[in-house]
Amino acid sequence: MEELSIFVDESGRFQHPDPSSRFYILGMVFHDQSNDISSLVSDLARLESEIGIENHCFHAGPLIRKEKCYEILSRTFRGRILSRMMAFASRVDFKYKCLSVDKKFIDSADQIVDHLRKSLLSFIDSHRDALAQVQKIKVYYDCGQSPVTNLLQQTFADALGKVVEFKQGVKPSRYRLFQIADLVCTLHLIELRLLHGIQMTQSEMRFFGGPRDFKRNYLKKIKAKELS
């Protein structure tokens, strides 16, 4: 592989204690740049345009909760937007990995970073042979949280022993795969909460129809792209 792009997004906050945000998730979407997805990106834009959405930057959380630019849209219409993004995700050749921290069992923000670093190092070690064959690695992140920026820069470069290019201050609206990273983080968060016996929120119940429909119609499809 000549060039590997890694699009990184997060879900959660570093505040501790933080009852409203039990889990912290770091999501990474991996894409071999030799696989051209420009036609698929154009197809997605066309499908969105057909339902009246132009220059759309997908945000899964606000879409589900009916917030921000989605607040005037019906459940049916928002479902159409998500179905188009899910179809795009199924057609694009990418893989993803979500690293998570259960803040119930940590005592500080520093421990969150330490846990993520260990998890990231373990992941890199598991895929070291494949990563070693990549000539160039580019990491895309919007620099939303400085601990994540520092973690990515230090861990990837140190663990791989090669130059890793970091694209900082990335605008999610410019990269559909960054929007996919947002999607996998959101779905993984719901999955985590269900695994720990936490009920779906009212917004999630209204949008997905319940845990069974969520797992069958959304989670199962996206997990086909998950790395071990």
N, C-alpha and C positions, 0 to 999 in steps of 0.2 A: 504494500500500500504506500503510495507516494505521500498523501496528505490525509490526516485524520482531523476532523473538526469535532470539538466537544462543546456542546451548548449546556450551560449550567444555570439552573434556577433553584430557588429555595422556597420552603413553606414553613412558617413559624417565626418565632422571635427568640433573641438571645436572653431576654429578661428572665430572671429567676428570683423568687418564685413567680409563676405566671399561670394562674388557674385557667385562663381562657385559651392557652396555647400549650397543651401538654406535650405535643410531639414537635420535634424539629426535623425537617427533611431536606436533604440536599439531593437534587435530581440532576443526572447527567445524561445527555443524549449524544450518542456517538454516530458519526456519519463519515463514510469514505467519500472524499470529494471527487473521486473518479466516477462515482455514480451521479450523473446529472439529473437533478430533480426539477429543472426549470419548467418543463412541460407540465408536471404535476402541480407546481405552484400556480401556473397560469390556469390550469383546470379548476383549482380551488377558487381562485379569484373570480373566474367566470360563474361558477356555481353559486358563489355568494352574491354576485351581481344580479343573478337571475331572481333572487329573493329580496333584492333591494338593499344589499349590504355592499358598500364601496370602501376600498382602502381600510379593510377591517383588521384590527390587531386583536387577536383572540385572547381572552382572559377567562379561564375556566371558573375560578372562584366567584367573581362578580356575575358571570353568566348564570351560575346555579342559584346564587342568592338574589338575583334580580337587582343588582346594584350598578352604579355608575352609568355607563352608556347603554346598559340593558334594562334600566328601570321601567321603561315604558313598554317593553316588549312582553308579549304573552308567553306562557309556558310552551305552547306549540311552536311559536316562532323561534324561541331560544333553543328548543329541541332540534329544529332544523339546522341551526348554526352548528350545534355540537355534532350532529350526524355527519355534516359535511367535513368537519375537522377529523372525526373518527375515520371516515372513509379515506381522507388524505393520509392519515397516519398508517392505515393498513396497506396503502399502496407504496409508501416511501420505504426504501431499504435503510433502516436505522436500527440501532439497539439502544437500550437505556439501562441505567442502574440508579436506584434510589438508596441513599444511606440515611438512616434515621436514628434519632436519639429520643428515648423516653425520659422526659425531664422529671418524671416522678422519682427516678432513682439517681439523680445527680444533685449536686449542692451549689453549683455556681455556673456562670456563663463560661468561665475558663474550662470547666469540665465538659461542656458541650463541644467546644472546639477540640479538646483533647480526644474525646470519643470519636468525633468525625475524622480527625487526623489518623487515628489508628484504623478506623474502618476503611478509609481511603487507601492507606498503605497496604492493607490486607487485600483490597480489591486489585490494586495495581500489581501486587505480587502474584495474584492468581492468574493474571493475564499478561505477565511480563514477557513471555515469548512472543505473543502477538504484537504487543506494543513496541517491542524491540525492533521489529521489522518495518515499522512505520518510519518514513524518512522525515516527515514534518508533522508536528502536532500543534494545532491552534485551539486555544481555549477561549470561548466567548462567554462573557459575563457582564451584567449591567452595573456591577459594583454597587448593588443595592445595600449590601452589608459588608463593612470593611473587614470583619473577622474572616468572612468567606474569601474575600479577595486575597488576603494574606495567606490563608490556608492553601488555596489553589496554587498560588505562585510558588510557595516553598515546597509543598509536598510533591507536586508533579515533577518539578525540575530535579529535586534531590533524589527522589525514588527512581527516576528513569535515567539519570545521569546524562541527559541530553538537553539541548536548548528547546524550550517550549515557549511558543509565542502566545502572548496573552492579548486578546482584544478586549480592552476595558471600556466601560461606558457604553456598552452595546445597547442600541435601541431595539426593543423587542419587535416593534412594528416592521423592522427591516428583514427579520429572519423568521420564516415560518417554523424552522426547527427549534428556535428558541421558544416559540409559542407551544410547540409540542412538549418541550421540557416543562413548561407551566402546566400543561394538561396532565402529564404523568405524575407530577408532584401532587396535584389536587386529588387525582384518583387514588394515589398511594396513601394519602392522608386518610381518606374515607375508609380504605381497606384496613389500615392500622387501627383505627378507632373501632371498627367492627370486630377485629381480631381480639381486642381487649374488652369486648363487651360493652362498648359505648354506642348508644343508639345514634342513628342518623339524625341530623337536625331536621327541623320542620321544613326548611327550604330544600334540603336534599330529598326528603320523603316526597314532597310535592313534585320535584323535578324528575327523580328517577323512578318513583313508584314503590320504593322499598328495597331492602337489601338483596332480595333474590333477583329482581330485575336489574339492579345495579351490577351485580356480579356477572349475570348472564349476558347482558347487552353491552356492557362497557368494559368492566374490569378484565374479563376473560380475553377480550379482543386485544387490549393493550398489553397484557402480560405475555402474549405471544412474542413480544419484542424484548422481553426482559433478559438481561444477562445474570448469570449466577454469581 
